[in-house]
Amino acid sequence: MSVKFIDSKTAINQIPDGATIALEGFLGSDVPEEILENLHKTFLETGHPKALTFYHASGIGNGKSRGTNNLAEPIMVKRIVGGHWALAPQLEPLVENNEIEAYCFPQGVLSQIFRDSAAHKPIHISSVGLGTFIDPDLQGGKLNESAKEDLVSKIKIKGKDYLAYEVPKPNIALLRGSFADEDGNITFEDEPLTLESTSIAMAVHNNGGKVIVSVKRILKSGSMDPKAIRIPGVLVDVVCETDDETMTQQSTATVYNPDFVKPSVMKSEGAINVPLDFKKVIARRAAMFLDPEDRVVNYGIGKYPETVSLVLKEENAANNITTTVEPGTFGGVPLGGGDFGCAISPQATIDQPYMFDFYDGGGIDITFLGLAELDQQGNINVSKFGPKIAGVGGFVNITQNTKTTVYTGTFTAGGFCADVENGELHITQEGKKDKLVDNVEQITFSGHVAYENGQNVYYVTERAVFKLVNGGIELIEIAPGVDLTKDVLDHMSFKPIISKQLKYMDERIFNDCKMGNVNNEASELVKVHVNV
């Protein structure tokens, strides 16, 4: 076998100037951290390798120094095409100052694109991204002026619009597994996710490049279960063994937890008692959009989608649903924060490209996501705010292909606070920034495309609920205790369509006792007198 077993610092010598690198990782999971840190150190010492292009599907890093933060060197890096950028704040100045070429494409597209690269397909065809800033009619996924090359175009097939993403030809793969044997076969038994590791290894191998894999240990040849091997040794060129457990953490927050990978280790969650506050108000109203027939649910990252999950468990309404998280987990208890992407005792874990096949084909019944900025067309921005680049992650794949999408968040931002008393909502401190604007800064979700696709879309805040309709958003409910004009309309940059059946939100949402049946509204709702 031609596999080399060398340390990660020596492995950097395998990377030539001008290489196109396919990088693996999701937050802190599966990230070849030791290789990335040695890449950065080697460049600072020698000035090489340089002029590198990176492709990565997911956000990689801890929001400080790890992951893609190691790439914050303008001469070392020429271009980055990433699915999510928020975890690498050190890259933001380079993007803002046009020191690197920066692109953002959907996480699902990038995870699937490596399979196309392995098969030497010239383009990846998808409807995902239409109507958003990724659409070439808008920005083409370009994040700055240095990104001049068009990497996505629009085509028609049988009269229908699609996006054609250029398929890269990476010649270096930077991956991480759990164990390697003497033949270079790689297993992932201690990793909570497998992501697109097989696809990346195959793409780089078939393009004549070098596949470099970081592992915990090297085992004897023939000691591995063939079905546990996710990267066959024939695809692997370099294996780097590390003794530093912090370089092989299961996630950003966890070094090792058997519950992430062992379904037999199930811990009781204990009693769930969500305190009644404005966050619970939002979550309760959002949870009411869950249909009794919905079986597959996705929760986005953030406190409001996570609170929806807790409310459904508190109401014993989550027993018949299966949760999914985009990097590949089905079932179990999905985690948030630095463990996002992992789950306690998942029912199944599949490769990320296949999860996005499931999503793109309409496999999710309902998703609960965050609401950062909303405009009069029903467009949502969660990807860019001034110089701060968040990116899209799996947001575009999920929102464009899910039957029912529920956005959750406060009506205003920046210091907002409210109390829930006597069955009413009382705003005690208004936020400094209005989130409902004429036009969002960047279109991450297109209301027009969603309406044309026949999706059910709702926007839930603590004081008002909107529905996507033809021509914009319709105000359908307000919270008891708020004033329609002073508390709602005066904090919007535009006047929404106001339902002729405008109602108060279900009174059960504002009381301490359990709601009972979250799938049904209360038998009587009081119609709001509209006089504006």
Buried (B, 14 or more C-beta within 10 A) or exposed (E): EEBBEBEBBEBBEBBBEEBBBBBBBBBBBBBBBBBBBBBBEBBEEEEBBBBBBBBBBBBBBBBEBBBBBBBBBBEBBBBBBBBBBBBBBBBBEBBBEBBBBBBBBBBBBBBBBBBBBBEEEEBBEBBBBBBBBBBBEBBBBBBBEBBEEEBBEBEEEEEEBBBBBBBBBBBBBBBBBBBBBBBBBBBBEBBBBBBBBBBBBBBBBBBEBBBBBBBBEBBEEEEBEEEEBBBBBBBBBBBBBBEEEEBBBBBBBBEBBEBBBEBEEEEEEEEBEBEBBBBBBBBBBBBBBBEEEBEBBBBBBBBBBBBBBBBBBBBEBBEEBBBBBBBBBBBBBBBBEBBBBBBBBBEEBBBBBBBBBBBBEEBBBBBBBBBBBBBBBBBBBBBBEEEEBBBBBBBBBBBBBBBBBBBBBBBBBEEBEBBBEEEBBBBEEBBEEBBBBEBBBBBBBBBBBBBEBEBBBBBBBBBBBBBBBEEBBBBBBBBBBBEBEEBBBEBBEBEBBBBEEBBBBBBBBBEEEEBEEBBEBBEEBEEBEEEE
